[in-house]
Amino acid sequence: QAIGSESSSTASDKSPEAMGATRVISKGYRHGTRDKYSKKYRTKGEPNLSRYLVNFKRGDYVDIVADPSIQKGLPYSFYHGRTGIVFNVNRNALGVEMTKIVGNRQLRKRIHVRIEHVRKSRCNEAFLRRVKENDQKKQDAKLQGKSVVTKREPEGPKPMKTVEAQPEEVEVLAPLPFVENYF
């Protein structure tokens, strides 16, 4: 009884401040994703059917956007918002390849993500449009027997200007002469 009473008295003597940090630093799979995995207003709940009807092919650019309402095939939080290239197409998932900077090197990472967490990327739309326009320009130039330059050129400096004024409009500013006043 004496031993038990001693231990209970020492435990009651300790205050919460003396015990130090009581919270555990979370190291789970979804740690630190409170805002990252939150959905926008009026978009909560299951994804629409159109999300499942998108066709993906190998070589497509895709954006990984994790949908927290579907826990299956959810990518790790680092990959949320990343763009990669499809290297494999399965029944329910896509294999996506991207780069990750670790220290002083770039690693090629390959992950499989379910279709709910993937969207077609618009990152190379402008490039594809430019390729199509350039091909059309080359085709038209070939028919006319001319050569066309399809390279993008920087804008360069603006053209020179000369500002001229009428002699009566010119006003010369000069300081007033100093006058000493001894009162």
ABEGO torsion letter per residue (X at the ends): XAAAAAAAAAAAABBAAAAEBABBBBABAABGAAAAABBBBGABEBBBAAAAABBBBBGBBBBBBBBAABABGBBBAAABGBBBBBABBBAABBBBBBBBBBEABBBBBBBBBBAAABBBBAAAAAAAAAAAAAAAAAAAAAAAGBBBBABBBBAEBBBBBBBBBBAAABBBBBBBBBBBBBX
